[in-house]
Amino acid sequence: MITYLKGRLAFKDPTHLVVDVNGVGYELKISLTTFSSVKDKEDILIQTYLHVKEDAHTLYGFYEQSEKKRFLDLLSINGVGPSTALMILSSLDAKELQSAIVQEDVKMIRSVKGIGEKTAQRIILELKDKMKKEGLLDKNLQIQSQIDNTLHSEALSALTTLGINKSIAEKTVNKILKEYGEEIKLEELIKQALKRS
């Protein structure tokens, strides 16, 4: 198995690279994320994955180890092949994909060309627990959920004090937070919830 290549970047375009390693040119299929990372480089070390089929041996290249990890995670899902995995990683970088899976954001995964509702749900279903177990929730995601939790609990407290039924207030606040995310201020969140409750 070829784990990585270290050499001179002989050719690059948004879909593939050719890396010259001691006079041998290796062609690697890449995502747009990797292309953005290598476009100014001459000498590179690139992570690789060799996909073997009966009729072809194809090398895939990743500038970041995290992207290779996400690629392999995607390949483990029934119905997601290397081309689809590369398409996903061209639309969402490794952190965005991880965030979408952990937060069960079907809409974000479906925004990738060629990914339907069922595939998006399967990706979330099969990878969410695995990512949590591996402790791959990065600090930004944890901080984000703390911000959401604080905003959520403060808004809920204010709404119940104002006489809104707790379960109705909770549903409304959750819906608004999904729509606006961290951009919304507490006062605006409460105002919106009051209008909708």
N, C-alpha and C positions, 0 to 999 in steps of 0.2 A: 504493500500500500504506500502511495506517495503522500506524505503528510504535509510537506511544504516544499516550496521551491525558493531558492535564493539566487538572484541573478540580475541581468540587465533587462529592462523593459524594452523589447525590440519593436513592439507594435501595440497600440491600444485603441479601442473604440468602445462605445457604450455597451456592447454585448460581449466582447471578448478581448483577451490580451494574448500576446506572445511573449514569453519570458525566455531569454537566452541564458541557458545554464551551461557554461563551458563549451559553447559552440553548438549546443542542441537546443532547438526552439520548441518550447512546450506551449500548445494552445490551450487556454483556459476560458471556459464560459464564466461570465461574471454578472453581478447585479449592478444597477446604476449607483448603488451606495458605494460599492468597491471602486467603480470607475471614478466617482468624485474624489475618493481618497487617494488614488494613484496617479491622477492625471498630470501632476507636476513632478513626478518622481522619475529617476533614471534607474537607480539600483534599488531593487525591492526584495523583501522577503514576504511571500504570500502563502497563506494557509490553503491547502488543497483537499479535495475529495475526489476519488476516482470512482466513477459510476460505471459498472460493467454490465453490459447486456450481450445477448448472443451476437448481435450485428455491430456493436460499437463499444469502444472504451472511451468515455468522455471525462475530461478533467474539469472540475469546477474550482474557481479561485475565490478567496475571501481575504480582504485586507485585515479584517479584525477577527480574532478567535471567536468572539461572541456571535458574529454573523454566521460563522461556520456551525456553531452549536445550534443556532436557531434553524439553519438549513437542515441539519440532521434530525432535529426534532420534527420538522415538517414532513420529512421523508418517512418518518415512522407512522404517519397517518395514512390509512387506506384511502386511495383515490388521489393522493397528492404525490406527483412525480417531481423529478428535478426541475423541469421547466416551470411548473406551477410554483414550486418553492422559490425559484429564482425571481419569478414575477412578483410574488408576495414581498420578497426582500428588496425588490427594486422600488416598490411603492411605500413600504414601511421599513425603517431601519430596525435593527435588532431590539432596541429599547422600546420603540413604538409598538412593535409586534408583541413584545412581552407585556407591555402595559395593556394593550387591547385584549389579550388573552386573560390576564389576571382580572381585569375589570369587566370581563364578559361583554366586550363591545363588539357585538355581531356586525353592527353597521360599519365600523371602521374596517373590519376584515373584508366585508362584502364590497367595500369601495375599490378593492383590487380587481382589475379587469380579469374576467373569467372565473371569479369566485362567487358561487351561489350561496344561498341561505344555508342549505344542508352542509356544504363543505365548511363554511364559516363556523357553524355550530359544532361540527365534528372536531375542528381544530381546537376550539375552546374546551369542549368536553374532555378531549383526550390529553391536552397539555396543561390545563390549569393546575391540577393537583401536582403534577410532576414538577412544575416550576416552583410551586410553593415548597415542596419537599426539598428540592435542591437548594433552597434559600436564595434563589436568584432574584428575589424581589429587591430591586436596588433601593438605596436610601431615598431617592426622589419619590418613588412610589409610596414608600412608607410615610414620608413627610406629607405627601399629597393626601393620603387617606386620613392623616391626623388633622390636616386643615379641614377636610370635608367633615370629619367627625365633630370637630369643635363647632363649625358653622352649623351643622345639622342639629347638634344638641342645644345650642344657644337659640336657634330659630324655633325649635320644638318647644322649649321652655317658655319663650315669649308668647307663642301662639296659644298654648294651653292656659297661660295666665290671662290671655285675652278672651278665654272662654271657648276656644275651638276644641272639638272632640280630638283626643290624642291620636287615635288611629287615622282619622281623616287628615289631621295635620301632618302626621308622619308620611302618609302616601303623597300628599301635595308637595312637601319639602323634598322628598326623594325625587319626584318627577322634575321639579325645578332645578335641583342640583345636577340631574342628568343632562338637562338642556343647556345650562349655563356653565357648569363646572366651577372652578375656583375663581372665575372672573367676577362672579356676583358678590356684592357686598351684603352684609347681614341685614341692613335696613331694607335693601331692595328685595332680598329673599323673603323677608317678613311681609312686605307690601304685596308682592306677587302672590304669596300663599293666602293672604287675607282675601284677595280678589277671587282666587280660585276655590276657596273653602266654602 
